[in-house]
Amino acid sequence: MGSCYYSRAVVRDTGFGNIGYFCRKYRAKWGVQMAGMIFQTRFGKGNWMKKVKITVMRTAHYADLIEKYENPIGHACDMQEGQVFVANGWQKPEGFCDSAWESISAFVMTLSHGGENFYDGWMKNKKSAMISCNDGFRPVSFLLETMEE
């Protein structure tokens, strides 16, 4: 694990059960949700991943920035507002943009493993997140929601 060290922590509030070991490096970066998810993924607790609904909420297109800074590209993002995808844990949904998936996948993984309440109350629905892709010319905002099956 390199510079990572383990400590005991209660992760009850994230839905992971009683006490587990996790790396403080991950806790600092992603919060208890990600740390608990890593613990459960590595040490197992059965097949209990939830599906995550990904809804395209808003798309933008900054023509002035594209004209001034971007080299022409063959295929730009073709996401449409209202478009819905369903992620099954770590699996990228069919037809989902690779670059956008890299931006949201950590949040999808956390939600699919029962994590919630990102950044201490950021979202009204604790089992959701609003995340944007990292395309500065054509940003897309996604609403991620844990699906209760």
Backbone as numpy.savetxt, mean C-alpha at the origin, in Angstrom:
# Nx Ny Nz CAx CAy CAz Cx Cy Cz
20.15 -10.29 9.36 19.35 -9.09 9.36 20.20 -7.83 9.36
21.48 -7.94 9.42 22.36 -6.77 9.37 22.19 -5.88 10.59
21.88 -4.60 10.35 21.77 -3.64 11.44 20.42 -3.71 12.16
19.56 -4.58 11.72 18.24 -4.71 12.32 18.34 -5.45 13.64
17.61 -5.02 14.63 17.57 -5.75 15.88 16.12 -5.93 16.29
15.86 -6.94 17.06 14.50 -7.29 17.42 14.13 -6.78 18.81
12.86 -6.51 18.99 12.36 -6.13 20.31 10.95 -6.68 20.45
10.49 -6.83 21.68 9.12 -7.30 21.90 8.19 -6.10 21.77
7.03 -6.32 21.16 6.05 -5.24 21.02 4.66 -5.83 20.95
3.72 -5.13 21.51 2.33 -5.54 21.42 1.78 -5.01 20.10
1.26 -5.89 19.29 0.71 -5.48 18.00 -0.78 -5.81 17.94
-1.42 -5.86 19.07 -2.83 -6.21 19.19 -3.70 -5.27 18.36
-3.39 -3.96 18.36 -4.22 -2.97 17.68 -4.19 -3.11 16.16
-3.27 -3.85 15.60 -3.22 -4.05 14.16 -3.88 -5.34 13.74
-4.43 -6.08 14.68 -5.12 -7.31 14.33 -4.21 -8.52 14.21
-2.99 -8.44 14.70 -2.05 -9.53 14.52 -1.96 -10.46 15.71
-2.76 -10.25 16.73 -2.71 -11.15 17.87 -1.96 -10.53 19.03
-1.38 -11.35 19.84 -0.79 -10.88 21.08 0.56 -10.20 20.91
1.64 -10.93 21.16 2.96 -10.32 21.14 3.80 -10.95 20.04
4.58 -10.13 19.36 5.43 -10.64 18.29 6.76 -9.91 18.29
7.70 -10.44 17.56 8.99 -9.80 17.40 9.00 -9.10 16.05
9.55 -7.92 16.00 9.68 -7.25 14.72 10.90 -6.34 14.72
11.32 -5.98 13.55 12.51 -5.16 13.37 12.15 -3.69 13.55
12.85 -2.97 14.41 12.55 -1.57 14.64 12.75 -0.72 13.39
13.63 -1.15 12.51 13.84 -0.40 11.27 12.53 -0.28 10.50
11.76 -1.35 10.41 10.49 -1.32 9.69 9.44 -0.52 10.46
9.47 -0.63 11.78 8.50 0.12 12.59 8.67 1.61 12.36
9.91 2.06 12.29 10.16 3.48 12.10 9.69 3.95 10.73
9.84 3.12 9.73 9.50 3.55 8.38 8.02 3.41 8.08
7.41 2.30 8.42 6.04 2.03 8.01 5.05 1.94 9.15
5.51 1.98 10.37 4.60 1.90 11.50 4.42 0.46 11.95
3.67 0.30 13.01 3.45 -1.03 13.58 2.76 -1.95 12.59
1.91 -1.39 11.71 1.19 -2.24 10.76 2.17 -3.04 9.90
3.15 -2.38 9.30 4.09 -3.06 8.42 4.95 -4.03 9.22
5.37 -3.62 10.40 6.20 -4.50 11.22 5.45 -5.77 11.57
4.20 -5.65 11.96 3.39 -6.82 12.27 3.18 -7.69 11.06
2.99 -7.05 9.89 2.81 -7.80 8.65 4.06 -8.60 8.31
5.23 -8.01 8.51 6.48 -8.72 8.23 6.61 -9.91 9.18
6.30 -9.70 10.45 6.35 -10.80 11.42 5.44 -11.94 10.98
4.21 -11.63 10.63 3.26 -12.68 10.27 3.66 -13.36 8.96
4.16 -12.60 8.00 4.57 -13.18 6.72 5.73 -14.14 6.91
6.71 -13.75 7.73 7.90 -14.58 7.92 7.63 -15.80 8.79
6.81 -15.66 9.80 6.63 -16.73 10.76 5.28 -17.42 10.65
4.42 -16.92 9.80 3.18 -17.61 9.46 2.08 -17.54 10.49
0.87 -17.47 9.99 -0.31 -17.54 10.83 -1.46 -18.05 9.96
-1.16 -18.87 9.00 -2.19 -19.41 8.13 -2.48 -18.50 6.96
-3.43 -18.89 6.14 -3.81 -18.11 4.96 -4.96 -17.19 5.34
-4.68 -15.96 5.72 -5.70 -15.06 6.20 -5.65 -13.70 5.53
-4.99 -13.60 4.38 -4.91 -12.32 3.69 -6.28 -11.88 3.20
-6.53 -10.59 3.33 -7.77 -10.01 2.84 -7.52 -9.39 1.48
-8.56 -9.27 0.68 -8.45 -8.60 -0.61 -8.53 -7.10 -0.36
-7.92 -6.34 -1.26 -7.92 -4.89 -1.15 -8.49 -4.31 -2.44
-9.50 -3.48 -2.29 -10.13 -2.79 -3.42 -9.34 -1.53 -3.70
-8.95 -1.35 -4.98 -8.18 -0.19 -5.40 -9.04 0.59 -6.40
-9.44 1.80 -6.03 -10.29 2.62 -6.89 -9.50 3.83 -7.37
-9.52 4.09 -8.68 -8.89 5.28 -9.25 -9.81 6.45 -8.93
-9.36 7.34 -8.07 -10.19 8.47 -7.63 -9.99 9.71 -8.48
-8.75 9.98 -8.87 -8.48 11.19 -9.63 -7.23 11.00 -10.48
-7.28 11.54 -11.69 -6.11 11.54 -12.56 -5.80 12.99 -12.94
-4.55 13.26 -13.19 -4.14 14.61 -13.59 -3.20 14.48 -14.79
-3.10 15.54 -15.54 -2.23 15.56 -16.73 -1.67 16.97 -16.83
-0.39 17.12 -16.56 0.25 18.43 -16.56 0.96 18.65 -17.89
0.20 19.12 -18.88 0.71 19.30 -20.24 1.89 20.26 -20.28
1.86 21.33 -19.49 2.95 22.31 -19.50 4.26 21.68 -19.01
4.18 20.85 -17.98 5.39 20.18 -17.48 5.88 19.11 -18.47
4.94 18.40 -19.08 5.30 17.38 -20.06 6.03 18.02 -21.24
5.48 19.12 -21.75 6.09 19.81 -22.90 7.47 20.34 -22.57
7.63 20.86 -21.35 8.89 21.49 -20.97 9.97 20.49 -20.57
9.59 19.34 -19.92 10.60 18.48 -19.31 10.65 17.02 -19.78
9.55 16.49 -20.27 9.53 15.05 -20.54 9.91 14.73 -21.98
10.73 13.69 -22.13 10.98 13.14 -23.45 9.74 12.37 -23.88
9.44 12.35 -25.16 8.24 11.60 -25.60 8.35 10.12 -25.21
7.23 9.57 -24.73 7.19 8.16 -24.37 6.11 7.47 -25.17
6.30 6.18 -25.38 5.38 5.41 -26.21 4.06 5.10 -25.55
4.06 4.82 -24.25 2.82 4.43 -23.57 2.72 5.15 -22.24
1.80 6.09 -22.18 1.56 6.78 -20.91 0.44 6.06 -20.16
0.23 6.45 -18.94 -0.79 5.84 -18.10 -2.17 5.98 -18.74
-2.94 4.89 -18.66 -4.29 4.92 -19.23 -5.36 4.63 -18.18
-5.07 4.94 -16.92 -6.05 4.75 -15.84 -7.20 5.73 -16.02
-8.40 5.28 -15.69 -9.60 6.11 -15.80 -10.22 6.28 -14.42
-10.71 7.49 -14.13 -11.38 7.73 -12.85 -12.57 6.78 -12.71
-12.70 6.20 -11.52 -13.76 5.25 -11.25 -13.39 3.80 -11.53
-12.27 3.59 -12.20 -11.81 2.23 -12.50 -11.48 1.52 -11.18
-11.85 0.24 -11.08 -11.65 -0.52 -9.84 -10.82 -1.77 -10.13
-9.88 -2.02 -9.25 -9.04 -3.22 -9.29 -9.16 -3.90 -7.93
-8.93 -5.20 -7.89 -8.90 -5.92 -6.62 -7.56 -6.64 -6.52
-6.84 -6.34 -5.44 -5.55 -6.97 -5.19 -5.73 -8.10 -4.19
-5.10 -9.21 -4.48 -5.13 -10.36 -3.59 -3.77 -10.44 -2.90
-3.63 -9.70 -1.82 -2.35 -9.68 -1.11 -1.26 -9.03 -1.93
-0.17 -9.72 -2.11 1.00 -9.18 -2.80 0.86 -9.19 -4.32
-0.18 -9.81 -4.86 -0.30 -9.94 -6.31 -0.84 -8.67 -6.95
-0.10 -8.15 -7.91 -0.53 -6.97 -8.66 -1.74 -7.34 -9.50
-2.81 -6.55 -9.45 -4.00 -6.87 -10.26 -3.70 -6.83 -11.76
-4.39 -7.64 -12.50 -4.26 -7.70 -13.96 -4.52 -6.31 -14.55
-3.63 -5.84 -15.41 -3.80 -4.57 -16.10 -3.43 -3.34 -15.30
-2.88 -3.55 -14.10 -2.50 -2.42 -13.25 -1.12 -1.92 -13.64
-0.92 -0.63 -13.64 0.35 0.01 -14.01 1.47 -0.44 -13.07
2.60 -0.89 -13.64 3.74 -1.35 -12.85 4.29 -0.26 -11.93
4.44 0.95 -12.47 4.98 2.05 -11.68 4.05 2.43 -10.53
2.75 2.47 -10.80 1.78 2.78 -9.74 1.80 1.69 -8.67
1.95 0.43 -9.10 1.98 -0.68 -8.13 3.17 -0.52 -7.18
4.31 -0.10 -7.70 5.47 0.11 -6.85 5.20 1.18 -5.80
4.38 2.17 -6.14 4.06 3.24 -5.21 3.08 2.81 -4.11
2.15 1.91 -4.43 1.09 1.58 -3.48 1.22 0.20 -2.85
2.08 -0.66 -3.36 2.10 -2.06 -2.94 2.36 -2.26 -1.45
3.20 -1.45 -0.83 3.46 -1.61 0.61 2.18 -1.36 1.42
1.39 -0.39 0.99 0.13 -0.10 1.68 -0.89 -1.21 1.43
-0.92 -1.74 0.20 -1.82 -2.85 -0.13 -1.47 -4.06 0.72
-0.18 -4.37 0.82 0.26 -5.51 1.63 -0.16 -5.33 3.09
0.03 -4.15 3.63 -0.31 -3.89 5.02 -1.80 -4.08 5.25
-2.63 -3.50 4.38 -4.08 -3.65 4.51 -4.51 -5.10 4.35
-3.91 -5.82 3.41 -4.31 -7.20 3.17 -3.96 -8.12 4.34
-3.00 -7.70 5.15 -2.61 -8.49 6.32 -3.24 -7.97 7.61
-4.24 -7.12 7.48 -4.98 -6.67 8.65 -4.52 -5.36 9.26
-3.50 -4.73 8.67 -3.04 -3.45 9.20 -4.09 -2.37 9.00
-4.02 -1.35 9.83 -4.99 -0.26 9.74 -4.45 0.97 10.44
-5.20 2.06 10.36 -4.91 3.30 11.07 -3.51 3.85 10.74
-3.23 4.03 9.44 -1.95 4.59 9.02 -1.75 5.97 9.62
-0.58 6.24 10.07 -0.18 7.55 10.57 -1.15 8.10 11.61
-1.59 7.25 12.51 -2.40 7.65 13.68 -3.61 8.51 13.33
-4.53 7.97 12.56 -5.79 8.65 12.32 -5.85 9.50 11.06
-4.97 9.27 10.14 -4.92 10.03 8.89 -6.21 9.90 8.10
-6.76 8.70 7.99 -7.97 8.45 7.21 -9.18 8.28 8.13
-10.36 8.73 7.67 -11.59 8.55 8.44 -11.91 7.06 8.58
-11.73 6.30 7.50 -11.88 4.84 7.55 -10.51 4.26 7.86
-10.34 3.69 9.05 -9.03 3.18 9.47 -8.49 2.08 8.58
-9.37 1.41 7.83 -8.93 0.31 6.96 -8.82 0.77 5.52
-8.29 1.97 5.32 -8.14 2.52 3.98 -6.92 3.43 3.92
-6.55 3.81 2.69 -5.46 4.76 2.48 -5.68 5.43 1.12
-5.30 6.69 1.00 -5.33 7.42 -0.27 -3.88 7.62 -0.68
-3.48 6.95 -1.75 -2.09 6.94 -2.18 -2.01 7.34 -3.65
-1.00 8.12 -4.01 -0.80 8.53 -5.40 0.42 7.83 -5.97
0.39 7.63 -7.28 1.58 7.08 -7.95 2.63 8.17 -8.02
3.83 7.80 -8.38 4.94 8.75 -8.35 5.23 9.41 -9.70
4.29 9.40 -10.64 4.45 10.06 -11.93 4.18 11.55 -11.75
5.20 12.36 -11.84 5.04 13.80 -11.65 4.33 14.50 -12.79
4.22 13.85 -13.94 3.54 14.45 -15.10 2.08 14.04 -15.19
1.76 12.83 -14.77 0.40 12.27 -14.83 0.05 11.55 -13.54
0.01 12.25 -12.39 -0.26 11.56 -11.13 -1.68 11.01 -11.07
-1.81 9.85 -10.44 -3.10 9.19 -10.25 -3.26 8.94 -8.76
-4.43 9.29 -8.21 -4.73 9.05 -6.80 -5.61 7.82 -6.68
-5.21 6.92 -5.78 -5.93 5.66 -5.57 -6.47 5.60 -4.15
-7.71 5.14 -4.01 -8.28 4.85 -2.70 -8.14 3.34 -2.49
-7.44 2.96 -1.44 -7.24 1.55 -1.09 -8.15 1.22 0.09
-8.92 0.16 -0.02 -9.85 -0.21 1.04 -9.80 -1.72 1.27
-9.69 -2.12 2.53 -9.73 -3.53 2.87 -11.14 -4.04 2.60
-11.23 -5.18 1.93 -12.53 -5.78 1.65 -12.85 -6.81 2.73
-14.00 -6.67 3.32 -14.47 -7.66 4.30 -15.25 -8.71 3.52
-14.70 -9.91 3.41 -15.33 -10.94 2.58 -16.39 -11.71 3.32
